[in-house]
Each structure stands twice: as structure tokens, then as C-alpha cells.
Amino acid sequence: MAEEMMAEDNCIFPKCPSCESGYLLPFSYKEDVFEKWKCSKCGHTIEKRERRN
């Protein structure tokens, strides 16, 4: 039911670029809560930082 409410496009989170129907939600990873984002529908994950060589 919560996903249906977000589908009205009143959600502040960005749409998932993978499935385009879910939303990217931040979840805690180490100290930075916005380090990783995970889709509410398909589980696609995006990392904020680029890896340093």
C-alpha cells in the first residue's frame, strides 16, 4: 500500500533508472546514510561515491 501512495509522484525521492517504477531510497552504509541508494521495487543499488584507485 505504501508503494501505491508513492506512485502518485508526490514522492521526494528520485525514480529508479533501472525499472522506472520504483524509487531510490537511501539506506545506512557505515557512517554516511546517503552513501548507497536502493530501489523500492527492483532492488537496484546506486553508490554515491566513485571508487578511488
PyMOL CGO cylinders between C-alpha atoms (Angstrom):
from pymol import cmd
from pymol.cgo import CYLINDER

trace = [
    CYLINDER, 0.00, 0.00, 0.00, 2.87, 2.40, 0.74, 0.3, 1, 1, 1, 1, 1, 1,
    CYLINDER, 2.87, 2.40, 0.74, 4.25, 1.83, -2.76, 0.3, 1, 1, 1, 1, 1, 1,
    CYLINDER, 4.25, 1.83, -2.76, 0.88, 2.78, -4.28, 0.3, 1, 1, 1, 1, 1, 1,
    CYLINDER, 0.88, 2.78, -4.28, 0.94, 6.09, -2.40, 0.3, 1, 1, 1, 1, 1, 1,
    CYLINDER, 0.94, 6.09, -2.40, 4.43, 6.89, -3.77, 0.3, 1, 1, 1, 1, 1, 1,
    CYLINDER, 4.43, 6.89, -3.77, 3.27, 6.10, -7.30, 0.3, 1, 1, 1, 1, 1, 1,
    CYLINDER, 3.27, 6.10, -7.30, 1.23, 9.32, -7.30, 0.3, 1, 1, 1, 1, 1, 1,
    CYLINDER, 1.23, 9.32, -7.30, 4.53, 11.18, -7.98, 0.3, 1, 1, 1, 1, 1, 1,
    CYLINDER, 4.53, 11.18, -7.98, 4.34, 13.09, -4.70, 0.3, 1, 1, 1, 1, 1, 1,
    CYLINDER, 4.34, 13.09, -4.70, 7.49, 11.29, -3.58, 0.3, 1, 1, 1, 1, 1, 1,
    CYLINDER, 7.49, 11.29, -3.58, 10.59, 13.39, -2.86, 0.3, 1, 1, 1, 1, 1, 1,
    CYLINDER, 10.59, 13.39, -2.86, 12.91, 10.53, -3.86, 0.3, 1, 1, 1, 1, 1, 1,
    CYLINDER, 12.91, 10.53, -3.86, 14.17, 10.07, -7.45, 0.3, 1, 1, 1, 1, 1, 1,
    CYLINDER, 14.17, 10.07, -7.45, 12.72, 7.43, -9.77, 0.3, 1, 1, 1, 1, 1, 1,
    CYLINDER, 12.72, 7.43, -9.77, 14.81, 4.31, -10.33, 0.3, 1, 1, 1, 1, 1, 1,
    CYLINDER, 14.81, 4.31, -10.33, 16.75, 4.49, -13.63, 0.3, 1, 1, 1, 1, 1, 1,
    CYLINDER, 16.75, 4.49, -13.63, 16.65, 0.69, -13.92, 0.3, 1, 1, 1, 1, 1, 1,
    CYLINDER, 16.65, 0.69, -13.92, 12.94, -0.17, -13.63, 0.3, 1, 1, 1, 1, 1, 1,
    CYLINDER, 12.94, -0.17, -13.63, 11.48, 3.38, -13.80, 0.3, 1, 1, 1, 1, 1, 1,
    CYLINDER, 11.48, 3.38, -13.80, 8.61, 2.40, -11.49, 0.3, 1, 1, 1, 1, 1, 1,
    CYLINDER, 8.61, 2.40, -11.49, 10.30, 2.26, -8.08, 0.3, 1, 1, 1, 1, 1, 1,
    CYLINDER, 10.30, 2.26, -8.08, 12.02, 4.99, -6.10, 0.3, 1, 1, 1, 1, 1, 1,
    CYLINDER, 12.02, 4.99, -6.10, 15.62, 5.24, -4.93, 0.3, 1, 1, 1, 1, 1, 1,
    CYLINDER, 15.62, 5.24, -4.93, 15.64, 5.23, -1.13, 0.3, 1, 1, 1, 1, 1, 1,
    CYLINDER, 15.64, 5.23, -1.13, 18.75, 5.94, 0.97, 0.3, 1, 1, 1, 1, 1, 1,
    CYLINDER, 18.75, 5.94, 0.97, 19.90, 3.36, 3.47, 0.3, 1, 1, 1, 1, 1, 1,
    CYLINDER, 19.90, 3.36, 3.47, 22.63, 3.46, 6.08, 0.3, 1, 1, 1, 1, 1, 1,
    CYLINDER, 22.63, 3.46, 6.08, 26.03, 2.20, 4.98, 0.3, 1, 1, 1, 1, 1, 1,
    CYLINDER, 26.03, 2.20, 4.98, 28.84, 2.71, 7.50, 0.3, 1, 1, 1, 1, 1, 1,
    CYLINDER, 28.84, 2.71, 7.50, 28.71, 6.35, 8.69, 0.3, 1, 1, 1, 1, 1, 1,
    CYLINDER, 28.71, 6.35, 8.69, 27.08, 8.03, 5.68, 0.3, 1, 1, 1, 1, 1, 1,
    CYLINDER, 27.08, 8.03, 5.68, 23.33, 7.38, 5.42, 0.3, 1, 1, 1, 1, 1, 1,
    CYLINDER, 23.33, 7.38, 5.42, 23.29, 8.67, 1.81, 0.3, 1, 1, 1, 1, 1, 1,
    CYLINDER, 23.29, 8.67, 1.81, 26.22, 6.53, 0.63, 0.3, 1, 1, 1, 1, 1, 1,
    CYLINDER, 26.22, 6.53, 0.63, 24.02, 3.96, -1.13, 0.3, 1, 1, 1, 1, 1, 1,
    CYLINDER, 24.02, 3.96, -1.13, 20.55, 4.17, -2.62, 0.3, 1, 1, 1, 1, 1, 1,
    CYLINDER, 20.55, 4.17, -2.62, 18.30, 1.16, -3.24, 0.3, 1, 1, 1, 1, 1, 1,
    CYLINDER, 18.30, 1.16, -3.24, 15.17, 0.89, -5.39, 0.3, 1, 1, 1, 1, 1, 1,
    CYLINDER, 15.17, 0.89, -5.39, 11.92, 0.24, -3.53, 0.3, 1, 1, 1, 1, 1, 1,
    CYLINDER, 11.92, 0.24, -3.53, 10.73, -2.18, -6.25, 0.3, 1, 1, 1, 1, 1, 1,
    CYLINDER, 10.73, -2.18, -6.25, 13.53, -3.94, -8.14, 0.3, 1, 1, 1, 1, 1, 1,
    CYLINDER, 13.53, -3.94, -8.14, 16.33, -3.64, -5.56, 0.3, 1, 1, 1, 1, 1, 1,
    CYLINDER, 16.33, -3.64, -5.56, 18.72, -1.82, -7.97, 0.3, 1, 1, 1, 1, 1, 1,
    CYLINDER, 18.72, -1.82, -7.97, 21.53, -0.19, -5.95, 0.3, 1, 1, 1, 1, 1, 1,
    CYLINDER, 21.53, -0.19, -5.95, 23.49, 3.00, -6.71, 0.3, 1, 1, 1, 1, 1, 1,
    CYLINDER, 23.49, 3.00, -6.71, 26.59, 4.18, -4.85, 0.3, 1, 1, 1, 1, 1, 1,
    CYLINDER, 26.59, 4.18, -4.85, 27.11, 7.90, -4.35, 0.3, 1, 1, 1, 1, 1, 1,
    CYLINDER, 27.11, 7.90, -4.35, 30.89, 7.97, -4.37, 0.3, 1, 1, 1, 1, 1, 1,
    CYLINDER, 30.89, 7.97, -4.37, 33.21, 6.97, -7.15, 0.3, 1, 1, 1, 1, 1, 1,
    CYLINDER, 33.21, 6.97, -7.15, 35.88, 4.46, -6.24, 0.3, 1, 1, 1, 1, 1, 1,
    CYLINDER, 35.88, 4.46, -6.24, 39.39, 5.86, -5.94, 0.3, 1, 1, 1, 1, 1, 1,
    CYLINDER, 39.39, 5.86, -5.94, 42.31, 3.98, -7.48, 0.3, 1, 1, 1, 1, 1, 1,
]
cmd.load_cgo(trace, "trace")
